[in-house]
Amino acid sequence: MEAYLDEIAAQIKELGPIEAIRFLAQKFPGQITFSTSFGWEDQVITDMIFANDIPVKVFTLETGRLFPETYYVWNRTLENYQKPIYAYYPDAAALEEMISKKGPSSFYESVENRKECCNIRKIVPLKRALAGNKLWVTGIRSEQSLNRHDMSNLEWDEQNQLIKFHPIFDWSLDEVKAYIKKNNIVYNTLHDKGFPSIGCAPCTRAVAPGEDFRAGRWWWEDQSKKECGLHVTA
């Protein structure tokens, strides 16, 4: 697999993000997908895909606990591009069982409970969304958290058994914002209120100046535990 990844990496090395996504869409026809949570980075990549008519399926995980601002961006994105964004929901029975036994806010009580909630609302639906695909495009950037510095823009995802590509992995936040401004892309206004990373409403808060990029996610937990499991790098 390493040699295969090196071969693909060499083929896209000199390509910009749009050209690289287009190349990979041709290399993996019908087996390439992009996950969006409607944040800054994901809106950039959605524009790259939709505005250039690149055949990549775009999907989102509808956890049931998103901010109203996120739903607004979702709707506006559908209106602007007139292309589908496929929604994947948690299994109703699993969600009902967890909430019936532990209540709607059990994730505050322990890391184990929070991971259980993330698993039901995100991980299991993600596996359904990725099934049958060979390549997963994401909006990950290297500066977003400490463990992401150890990643590269093209990697093998052992957990999901496919290749992951991060087209704007080396971009700075300023570059992301500049692309959004230049192309007049709708974005989540929570970003303007101190929310650099936006997830489920009960688990996300604004960050203070100087705080870590992901300090607002699961802020009641230890810094080293702040990944939900969508992007495992071990």
C-alpha atoms as a printed R data frame, in Angstrom:
    type eleno elety resid chain resno       x      y       z
1   ATOM     1    CA   MET     A     1   0.000  0.000   0.000
2   ATOM     2    CA   GLU     A     2   2.848  2.381   0.790
3   ATOM     3    CA   ALA     A     3   4.259  2.049  -2.724
4   ATOM     4    CA   TYR     A     4   0.794  2.610  -4.195
5   ATOM     5    CA   LEU     A     5   0.301  5.752  -2.112
6   ATOM     6    CA   ASP     A     6   3.736  7.015  -3.137
7   ATOM     7    CA   GLU     A     7   2.772  6.504  -6.788
8   ATOM     8    CA   ILE     A     8  -0.439  8.522  -6.408
9   ATOM     9    CA   ALA     A     9   1.335 11.188  -4.362
10  ATOM    10    CA   ALA     A    10   3.874 11.611  -7.161
11  ATOM    11    CA   GLN     A    11   1.066 11.975  -9.733
12  ATOM    12    CA   ILE     A    12  -0.632 14.814  -7.836
13  ATOM    13    CA   LYS     A    13   2.472 16.448  -6.370
14  ATOM    14    CA   GLU     A    14   2.567 19.327  -8.848
15  ATOM    15    CA   LEU     A    15  -1.202 19.768  -9.040
16  ATOM    16    CA   GLY     A    16  -3.235 22.410  -7.225
17  ATOM    17    CA   PRO     A    17  -6.153 21.287  -5.021
18  ATOM    18    CA   ILE     A    18  -8.799 21.522  -7.761
19  ATOM    19    CA   GLU     A    19  -6.664 19.711 -10.327
20  ATOM    20    CA   ALA     A    20  -5.740 17.049  -7.759
21  ATOM    21    CA   ILE     A    21  -9.370 16.389  -6.843
22  ATOM    22    CA   ARG     A    22 -10.287 16.176 -10.527
23  ATOM    23    CA   PHE     A    23  -7.417 13.753 -11.200
24  ATOM    24    CA   LEU     A    24  -8.443 11.514  -8.286
25  ATOM    25    CA   ALA     A    25 -12.089 11.606  -9.380
26  ATOM    26    CA   GLN     A    26 -10.968 10.264 -12.753
27  ATOM    27    CA   LYS     A    27  -8.739  7.666 -11.123
28  ATOM    28    CA   PHE     A    28 -11.485  6.450  -8.782
29  ATOM    29    CA   PRO     A    29 -14.722  7.040 -10.744
30  ATOM    30    CA   GLY     A    30 -17.797  6.603  -8.576
31  ATOM    31    CA   GLN     A    31 -15.628  5.656  -5.612
32  ATOM    32    CA   ILE     A    32 -14.564  9.037  -4.259
33  ATOM    33    CA   THR     A    33 -16.491 11.032  -1.665
34  ATOM    34    CA   PHE     A    34 -16.115 14.224   0.349
35  ATOM    35    CA   SER     A    35 -17.378 14.794   3.884
36  ATOM    36    CA   THR     A    36 -18.506 18.283   4.873
37  ATOM    37    CA   SER     A    37 -19.450 19.739   8.236
38  ATOM    38    CA   PHE     A    38 -19.964 23.172   6.618
39  ATOM    39    CA   GLY     A    39 -16.999 24.838   8.285
40  ATOM    40    CA   TRP     A    40 -14.560 27.201   6.571
41  ATOM    41    CA   GLU     A    41 -12.373 24.482   5.052
42  ATOM    42    CA   ASP     A    42 -15.249 22.286   3.950
43  ATOM    43    CA   GLN     A    43 -17.009 25.184   2.237
44  ATOM    44    CA   VAL     A    44 -13.825 25.834   0.252
45  ATOM    45    CA   ILE     A    45 -13.605 22.232  -0.933
46  ATOM    46    CA   THR     A    46 -17.336 22.039  -1.637
47  ATOM    47    CA   ASP     A    47 -16.913 25.052  -3.919
48  ATOM    48    CA   MET     A    48 -13.930 23.440  -5.633
49  ATOM    49    CA   ILE     A    49 -16.008 20.330  -6.351
50  ATOM    50    CA   PHE     A    50 -19.368 21.880  -7.236
51  ATOM    51    CA   ALA     A    51 -18.179 24.981  -9.094
52  ATOM    52    CA   ASN     A    52 -15.927 22.861 -11.292
53  ATOM    53    CA   ASP     A    53 -18.423 20.007 -11.804
54  ATOM    54    CA   ILE     A    54 -16.029 17.405 -10.447
55  ATOM    55    CA   PRO     A    55 -17.838 14.049  -9.999
56  ATOM    56    CA   VAL     A    56 -17.315 13.625  -6.257
57  ATOM    57    CA   LYS     A    57 -20.196 12.677  -3.952
58  ATOM    58    CA   VAL     A    58 -20.560 15.207  -1.122
59  ATOM    59    CA   PHE     A    59 -22.083 14.061   2.162
60  ATOM    60    CA   THR     A    60 -22.577 15.268   5.722
61  ATOM    61    CA   LEU     A    61 -23.229 13.613   9.073
62  ATOM    62    CA   GLU     A    62 -26.529 14.919  10.464
63  ATOM    63    CA   THR     A    63 -25.973 14.265  14.173
64  ATOM    64    CA   GLY     A    64 -29.224 15.907  15.229
65  ATOM    65    CA   ARG     A    65 -27.367 18.365  17.468
66  ATOM    66    CA   LEU     A    66 -26.066 20.927  14.971
67  ATOM    67    CA   PHE     A    67 -26.186 24.710  15.386
68  ATOM    68    CA   PRO     A    68 -28.965 26.663  13.628
69  ATOM    69    CA   GLU     A    69 -26.186 28.560  11.818
70  ATOM    70    CA   THR     A    70 -24.901 25.277  10.396
71  ATOM    71    CA   TYR     A    71 -28.308 24.385   8.987
72  ATOM    72    CA   TYR     A    72 -28.462 27.849   7.421
73  ATOM    73    CA   VAL     A    73 -25.132 27.297   5.627
74  ATOM    74    CA   TRP     A    74 -26.324 23.858   4.523
75  ATOM    75    CA   ASN     A    75 -29.462 25.318   2.965
76  ATOM    76    CA   ARG     A    76 -27.662 28.216   1.318
77  ATOM    77    CA   THR     A    77 -25.056 25.845  -0.144
78  ATOM    78    CA   LEU     A    78 -27.785 23.721  -1.705
79  ATOM    79    CA   GLU     A    79 -29.413 26.847  -3.142
80  ATOM    80    CA   ASN     A    80 -26.172 28.259  -4.525
81  ATOM    81    CA   TYR     A    81 -24.908 25.152  -6.309
82  ATOM    82    CA   GLN     A    82 -28.115 23.210  -6.992
83  ATOM    83    CA   LYS     A    83 -26.293 19.957  -6.285
84  ATOM    84    CA   PRO     A    84 -27.138 17.336  -3.662
85  ATOM    85    CA   ILE     A    85 -25.423 16.961  -0.303
86  ATOM    86    CA   TYR     A    86 -26.233 13.505   1.029
87  ATOM    87    CA   ALA     A    87 -27.196 13.323   4.717
88  ATOM    88    CA   TYR     A    88 -26.368 10.358   6.955
89  ATOM    89    CA   TYR     A    89 -28.249 10.051  10.238
90  ATOM    90    CA   PRO     A    90 -27.587  8.038  13.416
91  ATOM    91    CA   ASP     A    91 -29.337  4.707  13.841
92  ATOM    92    CA   ALA     A    92 -32.625  5.592  15.568
93  ATOM    93    CA   ALA     A    93 -32.741  2.497  17.788
94  ATOM    94    CA   ALA     A    94 -29.173  2.972  19.082
95  ATOM    95    CA   LEU     A    95 -29.798  6.659  19.759
96  ATOM    96    CA   GLU     A    96 -33.085  5.955  21.530
97  ATOM    97    CA   GLU     A    97 -31.445  3.322  23.749
98  ATOM    98    CA   MET     A    98 -28.547  5.584  24.761
99  ATOM    99    CA   ILE     A    99 -30.754  8.568  25.556
100 ATOM   100    CA   SER     A   100 -33.349  6.451  27.364
101 ATOM   101    CA   LYS     A   101 -30.689  4.984  29.654
102 ATOM   102    CA   LYS     A   102 -28.372  7.974  30.127
103 ATOM   103    CA   GLY     A   103 -30.326 11.077  29.155
104 ATOM   104    CA   PRO     A   104 -29.649 13.651  26.427
105 ATOM   105    CA   SER     A   105 -26.430 15.063  27.940
106 ATOM   106    CA   SER     A   106 -24.500 11.989  29.105
107 ATOM   107    CA   PHE     A   107 -21.477 13.085  27.070
108 ATOM   108    CA   TYR     A   108 -20.610 15.657  29.757
109 ATOM   109    CA   GLU     A   109 -20.215 12.944  32.405
110 ATOM   110    CA   SER     A   110 -17.190 11.034  31.073
111 ATOM   111    CA   VAL     A   111 -14.907 10.586  28.086
112 ATOM   112    CA   GLU     A   112 -16.402  7.125  27.621
113 ATOM   113    CA   ASN     A   113 -19.918  8.523  27.422
114 ATOM   114    CA   ARG     A   114 -18.833 11.248  25.028
115 ATOM   115    CA   LYS     A   115 -17.144  8.724  22.761
116 ATOM   116    CA   GLU     A   116 -20.267  6.562  22.868
117 ATOM   117    CA   CYS     A   117 -22.329  9.545  21.693
118 ATOM   118    CA   CYS     A   118 -19.796 10.373  18.961
119 ATOM   119    CA   ASN     A   119 -19.794  6.736  17.881
120 ATOM   120    CA   ILE     A   120 -23.561  6.603  17.484
121 ATOM   121    CA   ARG     A   121 -23.997 10.048  15.957
122 ATOM   122    CA   LYS     A   122 -20.828 10.170  13.799
123 ATOM   123    CA   ILE     A   123 -18.681  7.051  13.495
124 ATOM   124    CA   VAL     A   124 -21.346  4.503  12.569
125 ATOM   125    CA   PRO     A   125 -23.050  6.836  10.042
126 ATOM   126    CA   LEU     A   126 -19.612  7.660   8.631
127 ATOM   127    CA   LYS     A   127 -18.930  3.991   7.941
128 ATOM   128    CA   ARG     A   128 -22.173  3.810   5.966
129 ATOM   129    CA   ALA     A   129 -21.236  6.942   4.048
130 ATOM   130    CA   LEU     A   130 -17.783  5.620   3.170
131 ATOM   131    CA   ALA     A   131 -18.888  2.096   2.236
132 ATOM   132    CA   GLY     A   132 -17.997  1.240  -1.351
133 ATOM   133    CA   ASN     A   133 -15.569  4.133  -1.749
134 ATOM   134    CA   LYS     A   134 -11.837  3.941  -2.327
135 ATOM   135    CA   LEU     A   135 -10.954  7.560  -1.561
136 ATOM   136    CA   TRP     A   136 -12.196 10.005   1.052
137 ATOM   137    CA   VAL     A   137 -11.592 13.740   0.589
138 ATOM   138    CA   THR     A   138 -11.504 15.841   3.780
139 ATOM   139    CA   GLY     A   139 -10.969 19.459   4.821
140 ATOM   140    CA   ILE     A   140  -8.219 18.670   7.330
141 ATOM   141    CA   ARG     A   141  -5.377 21.185   7.659
142 ATOM   142    CA   SER     A   142  -2.109 20.418   9.431
143 ATOM   143    CA   GLU     A   143  -2.294 23.370  11.839
144 ATOM   144    CA   GLN     A   144  -5.693 22.425  13.235
145 ATOM   145    CA   SER     A   145  -4.419 20.280  16.116
146 ATOM   146    CA   LEU     A   146  -1.212 18.753  17.428
147 ATOM   147    CA   ASN     A   147  -1.726 15.187  16.189
148 ATOM   148    CA   ARG     A   148  -2.540 16.413  12.672
149 ATOM   149    CA   HIS     A   149   1.017 17.655  12.221
150 ATOM   150    CA   ASP     A   150   2.011 13.982  12.007
151 ATOM   151    CA   MET     A   151  -0.291 13.392   9.048
152 ATOM   152    CA   SER     A   152   0.299 14.018   5.350
153 ATOM   153    CA   ASN     A   153  -2.041 15.179   2.609
154 ATOM   154    CA   LEU     A   154  -2.401 11.630   1.250
155 ATOM   155    CA   GLU     A   155  -2.612  8.657   3.589
156 ATOM   156    CA   TRP     A   156  -4.054  5.212   4.140
157 ATOM   157    CA   ASP     A   157  -6.962  5.052   6.572
158 ATOM   158    CA   GLU     A   158  -6.630  1.641   8.205
159 ATOM   159    CA   GLN     A   159  -9.816  2.043  10.217
160 ATOM   160    CA   ASN     A   160 -11.972  2.628   7.134
161 ATOM   161    CA   GLN     A   161  -9.799  0.763   4.617
162 ATOM   162    CA   LEU     A   162  -9.476  3.528   2.056
163 ATOM   163    CA   ILE     A   163  -7.210  6.367   0.971
164 ATOM   164    CA   LYS     A   164  -7.712  9.836   2.471
165 ATOM   165    CA   PHE     A   165  -6.801 13.017   0.648
166 ATOM   166    CA   HIS     A   166  -6.626 16.444   2.263
167 ATOM   167    CA   PRO     A   167  -6.418 18.921  -0.655
168 ATOM   168    CA   ILE     A   168  -5.810 22.038   1.472
169 ATOM   169    CA   PHE     A   169  -3.677 20.304   4.101
170 ATOM   170    CA   ASP     A   170  -0.870 22.879   3.856
171 ATOM   171    CA   TRP     A   171  -3.105 25.944   3.642
172 ATOM   172    CA   SER     A   172  -3.086 28.539   6.408
173 ATOM   173    CA   LEU     A   173  -6.334 29.847   7.842
174 ATOM   174    CA   ASP     A   174  -5.668 33.158   6.098
175 ATOM   175    CA   GLU     A   175  -5.507 31.343   2.762
176 ATOM   176    CA   VAL     A   176  -8.814 29.634   3.514
177 ATOM   177    CA   LYS     A   177 -10.462 32.949   4.371
178 ATOM   178    CA   ALA     A   178  -9.010 34.602   1.273
179 ATOM   179    CA   TYR     A   179 -10.479 31.882  -0.982
180 ATOM   180    CA   ILE     A   180 -13.884 32.306   0.673
181 ATOM   181    CA   LYS     A   181 -13.802 36.066   0.223
182 ATOM   182    CA   LYS     A   182 -12.560 35.920  -3.378
183 ATOM   183    CA   ASN     A   183 -15.242 33.448  -4.425
184 ATOM   184    CA   ASN     A   184 -18.030 34.930  -2.286
185 ATOM   185    CA   ILE     A   185 -18.712 31.622  -0.562
186 ATOM   186    CA   VAL     A   186 -21.318 31.367   2.178
187 ATOM   187    CA   TYR     A   187 -19.758 30.393   5.510
188 ATOM   188    CA   ASN     A   188 -20.841 29.783   9.084
189 ATOM   189    CA   THR     A   189 -21.130 33.120  10.918
190 ATOM   190    CA   LEU     A   190 -20.130 31.385  14.160
191 ATOM   191    CA   HIS     A   191 -16.582 31.612  12.796
192 ATOM   192    CA   ASP     A   192 -16.834 35.394  13.253
193 ATOM   193    CA   LYS     A   193 -17.838 34.888  16.880
194 ATOM   194    CA   GLY     A   194 -14.783 32.929  18.001
195 ATOM   195    CA   PHE     A   195 -15.730 29.443  16.792
196 ATOM   196    CA   PRO     A   196 -12.812 28.187  14.635
197 ATOM   197    CA   SER     A   197 -14.046 24.590  14.855
198 ATOM   198    CA   ILE     A   198 -17.781 23.901  14.787
199 ATOM   199    CA   GLY     A   199 -19.369 20.578  15.690
200 ATOM   200    CA   CYS     A   200 -22.454 19.663  17.693
201 ATOM   201    CA   ALA     A   201 -23.944 22.601  19.586
202 ATOM   202    CA   PRO     A   202 -23.707 21.119  23.115
203 ATOM   203    CA   CYS     A   203 -20.049 20.202  22.565
204 ATOM   204    CA   THR     A   204 -18.721 23.400  20.981
205 ATOM   205    CA   ARG     A   205 -17.964 26.811  22.451
206 ATOM   206    CA   ALA     A   206 -16.106 29.905  21.317
207 ATOM   207    CA   VAL     A   207 -12.373 30.115  22.081
208 ATOM   208    CA   ALA     A   208 -10.539 33.018  23.661
209 ATOM   209    CA   PRO     A   209  -7.679 34.805  21.856
210 ATOM   210    CA   GLY     A   210  -4.535 32.686  22.090
211 ATOM   211    CA   GLU     A   211  -6.355 29.436  22.863
212 ATOM   212    CA   ASP     A   212  -5.738 26.305  20.808
213 ATOM   213    CA   PHE     A   213  -7.713 25.923  17.574
214 ATOM   214    CA   ARG     A   214  -9.772 23.060  19.015
215 ATOM   215    CA   ALA     A   215 -10.034 24.367  22.593
216 ATOM   216    CA   GLY     A   216 -13.716 24.974  21.976
217 ATOM   217    CA   ARG     A   217 -14.447 21.322  21.212
218 ATOM   218    CA   TRP     A   218 -15.232 19.140  24.275
219 ATOM   219    CA   TRP     A   219 -13.644 21.869  26.403
220 ATOM   220    CA   TRP     A   220 -14.337 19.942  29.633
221 ATOM   221    CA   GLU     A   221 -11.899 17.184  28.588
222 ATOM   222    CA   ASP     A   222  -8.119 16.858  28.577
223 ATOM   223    CA   GLN     A   223  -6.502 18.458  25.517
224 ATOM   224    CA   SER     A   224  -4.988 15.166  24.307
225 ATOM   225    CA   LYS     A   225  -8.413 13.502  23.988
226 ATOM   226    CA   LYS     A   226  -9.997 16.018  21.635
227 ATOM   227    CA   GLU     A   227 -10.736 13.840  18.624
228 ATOM   228    CA   CYS     A   228 -14.072 12.179  18.088
229 ATOM   229    CA   GLY     A   229 -12.634  9.235  16.157
230 ATOM   230    CA   LEU     A   230 -13.456 10.365  12.626
231 ATOM   231    CA   HIS     A   231  -9.776 10.907  11.859
232 ATOM   232    CA   VAL     A   232  -7.675  8.347  13.707
233 ATOM   233    CA   THR     A   233  -3.941  8.631  13.024
234 ATOM   234    CA   ALA     A   234  -2.597  5.770  15.116
